[in-house]
Amino acid sequence: MFIKVYTRDNEHLKDVLADKIQAINGISRTETFISLDVLVDRQLPMIETGS
C-alpha cells in the first residue's frame, strides 16, 4: 500500500509516522521516500520591513 503524506517539516513527518500511521493495527513497518522536486503552491503574506 502506498500513501502520500504532506507534512510541515521532518519533525512533523516523524510524529505522523510514529503517532498516526504505525498506531494502525496491521501496520508492522513503514518505508519513507522524500520528494524534493514537489512544488508546493503556498500563498504567503508579504511582510513589509521598515528600511
N, CA, C and O atoms as CSV, one atom per row, in Angstrom:
chain,resi,resn,atom,element,x,y,z
A,1,MET,N,N,0.840,-1.152,0.000
A,1,MET,CA,C,0.000,0.000,0.000
A,1,MET,C,C,0.899,1.233,0.000
A,1,MET,O,O,1.902,1.283,0.713
A,2,PHE,N,N,0.533,2.219,-0.802
A,2,PHE,CA,C,1.240,3.489,-0.833
A,2,PHE,C,C,0.281,4.597,-0.419
A,2,PHE,O,O,-0.877,4.623,-0.835
A,3,ILE,N,N,0.781,5.509,0.405
A,3,ILE,CA,C,0.022,6.709,0.710
A,3,ILE,C,C,0.952,7.907,0.549
A,3,ILE,O,O,2.161,7.807,0.761
A,4,LYS,N,N,0.372,9.027,0.175
A,4,LYS,CA,C,1.149,10.254,0.046
A,4,LYS,C,C,0.764,11.153,1.211
A,4,LYS,O,O,-0.413,11.403,1.468
A,5,VAL,N,N,1.794,11.634,1.911
A,5,VAL,CA,C,1.573,12.479,3.088
A,5,VAL,C,C,2.364,13.762,2.909
A,5,VAL,O,O,3.546,13.729,2.568
A,6,TYR,N,N,1.716,14.881,3.138
A,6,TYR,CA,C,2.395,16.176,3.131
A,6,TYR,C,C,2.535,16.635,4.578
A,6,TYR,O,O,1.549,16.683,5.314
A,7,THR,N,N,3.748,16.969,4.985
A,7,THR,CA,C,3.981,17.435,6.353
A,7,THR,C,C,4.727,18.764,6.323
A,7,THR,O,O,5.351,19.123,5.324
A,8,ARG,N,N,4.650,19.477,7.426
A,8,ARG,CA,C,5.290,20.792,7.523
A,8,ARG,C,C,6.808,20.702,7.478
A,8,ARG,O,O,7.470,21.529,6.851
A,9,ASP,N,N,7.355,19.689,8.148
A,9,ASP,CA,C,8.804,19.538,8.243
A,9,ASP,C,C,9.108,18.106,8.669
A,9,ASP,O,O,8.196,17.294,8.826
A,10,ASN,N,N,10.400,17.795,8.856
A,10,ASN,CA,C,10.797,16.430,9.211
A,10,ASN,C,C,10.256,15.999,10.569
A,10,ASN,O,O,9.895,14.836,10.752
A,11,GLU,N,N,10.199,16.921,11.516
A,11,GLU,CA,C,9.679,16.603,12.850
A,11,GLU,C,C,8.197,16.218,12.765
A,11,GLU,O,O,7.756,15.271,13.416
A,12,HIS,N,N,7.447,16.955,11.966
A,12,HIS,CA,C,6.026,16.649,11.772
A,12,HIS,C,C,5.878,15.281,11.094
A,12,HIS,O,O,5.000,14.501,11.464
A,13,LEU,N,N,6.727,14.988,10.110
A,13,LEU,CA,C,6.704,13.681,9.452
A,13,LEU,C,C,6.946,12.567,10.457
A,13,LEU,O,O,6.250,11.552,10.445
A,14,LYS,N,N,7.931,12.755,11.328
A,14,LYS,CA,C,8.223,11.753,12.362
A,14,LYS,C,C,7.009,11.528,13.263
A,14,LYS,O,O,6.675,10.389,13.587
A,15,ASP,N,N,6.358,12.608,13.663
A,15,ASP,CA,C,5.170,12.500,14.511
A,15,ASP,C,C,4.028,11.771,13.808
A,15,ASP,O,O,3.360,10.928,14.407
A,16,VAL,N,N,3.808,12.099,12.540
A,16,VAL,CA,C,2.738,11.440,11.776
A,16,VAL,C,C,3.021,9.947,11.654
A,16,VAL,O,O,2.127,9.125,11.853
A,17,LEU,N,N,4.256,9.598,11.329
A,17,LEU,CA,C,4.605,8.182,11.185
A,17,LEU,C,C,4.460,7.430,12.507
A,17,LEU,O,O,3.833,6.371,12.556
A,18,ALA,N,N,5.032,7.971,13.564
A,18,ALA,CA,C,5.053,7.273,14.859
A,18,ALA,C,C,3.689,7.272,15.545
A,18,ALA,O,O,3.264,6.249,16.081
A,19,ASP,N,N,3.010,8.404,15.529
A,19,ASP,CA,C,1.780,8.536,16.315
A,19,ASP,C,C,0.515,8.152,15.563
A,19,ASP,O,O,-0.475,7.761,16.182
A,20,LYS,N,N,0.530,8.255,14.251
A,20,LYS,CA,C,-0.692,8.005,13.472
A,20,LYS,C,C,-0.609,6.702,12.670
A,20,LYS,O,O,-1.404,5.785,12.874
A,21,ILE,N,N,0.349,6.636,11.772
A,21,ILE,CA,C,0.388,5.511,10.829
A,21,ILE,C,C,0.793,4.213,11.513
A,21,ILE,O,O,0.139,3.189,11.317
A,22,GLN,N,N,1.857,4.233,12.312
A,22,GLN,CA,C,2.307,2.997,12.958
A,22,GLN,C,C,1.371,2.559,14.082
A,22,GLN,O,O,1.485,1.439,14.579
A,23,ALA,N,N,0.453,3.428,14.484
A,23,ALA,CA,C,-0.525,3.066,15.513
A,23,ALA,C,C,-1.706,2.281,14.933
A,23,ALA,O,O,-2.542,1.784,15.688
A,24,ILE,N,N,-1.784,2.164,13.609
A,24,ILE,CA,C,-2.876,1.434,12.957
A,24,ILE,C,C,-2.611,-0.061,13.075
A,24,ILE,O,O,-1.519,-0.531,12.756
A,25,ASN,N,N,-3.614,-0.807,13.533
A,25,ASN,CA,C,-3.481,-2.266,13.625
A,25,ASN,C,C,-3.153,-2.850,12.260
A,25,ASN,O,O,-3.790,-2.500,11.266
A,26,GLY,N,N,-2.172,-3.732,12.204
A,26,GLY,CA,C,-1.778,-4.370,10.960
A,26,GLY,C,C,-0.569,-3.727,10.303
A,26,GLY,O,O,0.049,-4.331,9.426
A,27,ILE,N,N,-0.220,-2.516,10.710
A,27,ILE,CA,C,0.978,-1.860,10.169
A,27,ILE,C,C,2.175,-2.358,10.973
A,27,ILE,O,O,2.272,-2.112,12.175
A,28,SER,N,N,3.080,-3.057,10.304
A,28,SER,CA,C,4.236,-3.602,11.009
A,28,SER,C,C,5.499,-2.790,10.760
A,28,SER,O,O,6.424,-2.811,11.573
A,29,ARG,N,N,5.544,-2.064,9.620
A,29,ARG,CA,C,6.697,-1.227,9.331
A,29,ARG,C,C,6.305,-0.204,8.279
A,29,ARG,O,O,5.281,-0.336,7.607
A,30,THR,N,N,7.138,0.815,8.151
A,30,THR,CA,C,6.935,1.830,7.119
A,30,THR,C,C,8.247,2.083,6.407
A,30,THR,O,O,9.321,1.831,6.952
A,31,GLU,N,N,8.153,2.576,5.200
A,31,GLU,CA,C,9.321,2.991,4.436
A,31,GLU,C,C,8.981,4.370,3.878
A,31,GLU,O,O,7.887,4.574,3.353
A,32,THR,N,N,9.902,5.307,3.988
A,32,THR,CA,C,9.632,6.685,3.625
A,32,THR,C,C,10.504,7.127,2.455
A,32,THR,O,O,11.714,6.902,2.440
A,33,PHE,N,N,9.867,7.756,1.483
A,33,PHE,CA,C,10.562,8.386,0.365
A,33,PHE,C,C,10.235,9.868,0.421
A,33,PHE,O,O,9.067,10.246,0.515
A,34,ILE,N,N,11.245,10.698,0.364
A,34,ILE,CA,C,11.034,12.141,0.403
A,34,ILE,C,C,11.309,12.701,-0.982
A,34,ILE,O,O,12.368,12.459,-1.561
A,35,SER,N,N,10.357,13.445,-1.505
A,35,SER,CA,C,10.499,14.044,-2.820
A,35,SER,C,C,10.894,15.506,-2.678
A,35,SER,O,O,10.178,16.294,-2.060
A,36,LEU,N,N,12.019,15.859,-3.243
A,36,LEU,CA,C,12.481,17.239,-3.200
A,36,LEU,C,C,12.016,18.034,-4.415
A,36,LEU,O,O,12.187,19.252,-4.460
A,37,ASP,N,N,11.431,17.358,-5.398
A,37,ASP,CA,C,11.007,18.013,-6.632
A,37,ASP,C,C,9.554,18.458,-6.610
A,37,ASP,O,O,9.047,18.944,-7.621
A,38,VAL,N,N,8.880,18.306,-5.495
A,38,VAL,CA,C,7.474,18.674,-5.415
A,38,VAL,C,C,7.363,20.171,-5.181
A,38,VAL,O,O,7.900,20.704,-4.211
A,39,LEU,N,N,6.663,20.833,-6.078
A,39,LEU,CA,C,6.422,22.257,-5.930
A,39,LEU,C,C,5.139,22.447,-5.142
A,39,LEU,O,O,4.076,21.979,-5.550
A,40,VAL,N,N,5.239,23.125,-4.026
A,40,VAL,CA,C,4.076,23.386,-3.190
A,40,VAL,C,C,3.678,24.835,-3.423
A,40,VAL,O,O,4.459,25.751,-3.165
A,41,ASP,N,N,2.459,25.036,-3.913
A,41,ASP,CA,C,1.955,26.381,-4.178
A,41,ASP,C,C,1.309,26.912,-2.915
A,41,ASP,O,O,0.202,26.512,-2.554
A,42,ARG,N,N,2.011,27.818,-2.243
A,42,ARG,CA,C,1.507,28.393,-0.998
A,42,ARG,C,C,1.398,29.893,-1.159
A,42,ARG,O,O,2.276,30.543,-1.725
A,43,GLN,N,N,0.329,30.417,-0.662
A,43,GLN,CA,C,0.151,31.856,-0.660
A,43,GLN,C,C,0.708,32.378,0.657
A,43,GLN,O,O,0.119,32.152,1.714
A,44,LEU,N,N,1.828,33.069,0.600
A,44,LEU,CA,C,2.462,33.594,1.802
A,44,LEU,C,C,2.219,35.093,1.877
A,44,LEU,O,O,2.270,35.789,0.863
A,45,PRO,N,N,1.956,35.586,3.076
A,45,PRO,CA,C,1.741,37.022,3.209
A,45,PRO,C,C,3.049,37.795,2.993
A,45,PRO,O,O,4.128,37.333,3.364
A,46,MET,N,N,2.929,38.953,2.401
A,46,MET,CA,C,4.080,39.831,2.219
A,46,MET,C,C,4.289,40.605,3.505
A,46,MET,O,O,3.353,41.215,4.022
A,47,ILE,N,N,5.487,40.587,4.018
A,47,ILE,CA,C,5.810,41.317,5.238
A,47,ILE,C,C,6.687,42.493,4.849
A,47,ILE,O,O,7.771,42.324,4.289
A,48,GLU,N,N,6.201,43.688,5.154
A,48,GLU,CA,C,6.944,44.885,4.827
A,48,GLU,C,C,7.829,45.271,5.996
A,48,GLU,O,O,7.361,45.395,7.128
A,49,THR,N,N,9.106,45.458,5.719
A,49,THR,CA,C,10.034,45.874,6.771
A,49,THR,C,C,10.395,47.327,6.560
A,49,THR,O,O,10.500,47.791,5.424
A,50,GLY,N,N,10.581,48.033,7.634
A,50,GLY,CA,C,10.958,49.439,7.528
A,50,GLY,C,C,12.423,49.582,7.166
A,50,GLY,O,O,13.292,49.089,7.886
A,51,SER,N,N,12.710,50.256,6.050
A,51,SER,CA,C,14.108,50.466,5.639
A,51,SER,C,C,14.408,51.942,5.592
A,51,SER,O,O,15.529,52.334,5.269
